[in-house]
Each structure stands twice: as C-alpha cells, then as structure tokens.
Amino acid sequence: SQKIEQNSEALNIQEGKTATLTCNYTNYSPAYLQWYRQDPGRGPVFLLLIRENEKEKRKERLKVTFDTTLKQSLFHITASQPADSATYLCALDMTGGFKTIFGAGTRLFVKA
Amino acid sequence: DAGVTQSPTHLIKTRGQQVTLRCSPKSGHDTVSWYQQALGQGPQFIFQYYEEEERQRGNFPDRFSGHQFPNYSSELNVNALLLGDSALYLCASSLWRGGAKNIQYFGAGTRLSVL
C-alpha cells in the first residue's frame, strides 16, 4: 500500500542545535517533494520544494535532501530557535497529477 | 494583497445537516484545492477546481461536492453530515502554469464540528 511516514513522536531539541526531520514514502514515485510548516489553528505554509532530479535544496537555515532510491527526504533546520517550534509536514506530488499527498507531520519543540 | 480567506472560521452542525464552506483565493490565483485535516493528521486532498471544473478528486464520497465561480472563488458543500466529518477544512490556491509545480497558499481553515 502507499504510505508517507514521518516521525510520529515529537522532536525536542535545544536552541542552536540542528533539527533533522525524516520523511519516508512507499509505493509512490513523486515528481516533487515539499515541506510545509503548520502552527496550531493555522493553515500550512510552504517552505521548500525539491524535484525528483535534485539531491539537495537550501533556503536560509533550511536544507532539504531527496533520495529517490531510499525513498526518503530529510529536512534540516540549522541554528534552531524557539520560533521554529511547529509541526512540519512532508508532501508529495506525482507527475501529471494535481493532488498533493501529505504525511501526518512531525511536531518540533525548540527549547531556549 | 489579501491571502487566501475562508469563511466561516468555526461551524457547529448536527448529524444529517448540510454545510457550505467558502474560499477566496489569493489575488492572481486561478486554482483552488480543498483539504480535510483531522486532528493529529496531515491534510487529505478532497478535490481541485480549475476553470470552474473539478479537475481531480481524492478518495471522498459524493456527499462532498464543490463549485468554482468565474471570479475563482470556491465553495465546498458537504451533505448528510456524519460525526466523522468533524475536521479542519483547508482551502489552498495556486496559479496554474501548465505542468510546472506551483506553490499552494493555504487559508487558515474552517473548523467544522458535527454533533
């Protein structure tokens, strides 16, 4: 069956450290993989998109890797801050399709 | 420049009733997608509208229907409400550029509670 798996347990890290979140998928061949941030009571906010032929993408303190062989993406936040505390969602898009498929998200807590 | 706006923000209905949720896309966007997000879960794709037509549908029953108007705004209708329909309903808009992946902008959602 098709699945997107993200760490179901919350991730707790100390301010200034690097947070690494994992997204694994099964039986999908995504053309694109996206990461979103969602705060309580709010809609998701787009962070980064990486294409199937790209290995890594960076934006300020954020870095995403995409390994289509392992069927895995890693999302890194360097020099993390308490303001980075939120739920982070991984999402897949297939070629020729219009729907985005989301994982359940990982809750990140950054302690000062 | 207003982002995606949804109304109402909260709604309480009873089983069997019908509900209509509304969405105004971000200025300049022509495509609207609707998602259902249960507590602790990721958003689940309901359907997408483009040029006033439903372009793709997720795994939702026919009780879920929608509409897109000429000004690109959209409505989501749910008939014969069930307790399990209680969720956050999210609208996302984007600009269709034919083939390329376009960023979706989400509204804050409508929280629907079915009693």
Chai-1 contact restraints between the chains, C-beta under 6 A:
chainA,res_idxA,chainB,res_idxB,connection_type,confidence,min_distance_angstrom,max_distance_angstrom,comment,restraint_id
A,Y32,B,K101,contact,1.0,0.0,6.0,A-B,restraint_1
A,R42,B,A108,contact,1.0,0.0,6.0,A-B,restraint_2
A,G43,B,L90,contact,1.0,0.0,6.0,A-B,restraint_3
A,G43,B,F106,contact,1.0,0.0,6.0,A-B,restraint_4
A,G43,B,G107,contact,1.0,0.0,6.0,A-B,restraint_5
A,G43,B,A108,contact,1.0,0.0,6.0,A-B,restraint_6
A,G43,B,G109,contact,1.0,0.0,6.0,A-B,restraint_7
A,P44,B,F106,contact,1.0,0.0,6.0,A-B,restraint_8
A,F46,B,I103,contact,1.0,0.0,6.0,A-B,restraint_9
A,L89,B,G42,contact,1.0,0.0,6.0,A-B,restraint_10
A,D93,B,K101,contact,1.0,0.0,6.0,A-B,restraint_11
A,F98,B,Q48,contact,1.0,0.0,6.0,A-B,restraint_12
A,F98,B,R55,contact,1.0,0.0,6.0,A-B,restraint_13
A,F98,B,Q56,contact,1.0,0.0,6.0,A-B,restraint_14
A,K99,B,F45,contact,1.0,0.0,6.0,A-B,restraint_15
A,K99,B,Q56,contact,1.0,0.0,6.0,A-B,restraint_16
A,K99,B,G58,contact,1.0,0.0,6.0,A-B,restraint_17
A,F102,B,G42,contact,1.0,0.0,6.0,A-B,restraint_18
A,F102,B,P43,contact,1.0,0.0,6.0,A-B,restraint_19
A,G103,B,G42,contact,1.0,0.0,6.0,A-B,restraint_20
A,A104,B,Q41,contact,1.0,0.0,6.0,A-B,restraint_21
A,A104,B,G42,contact,1.0,0.0,6.0,A-B,restraint_22
A,G105,B,G42,contact,1.0,0.0,6.0,A-B,restraint_23
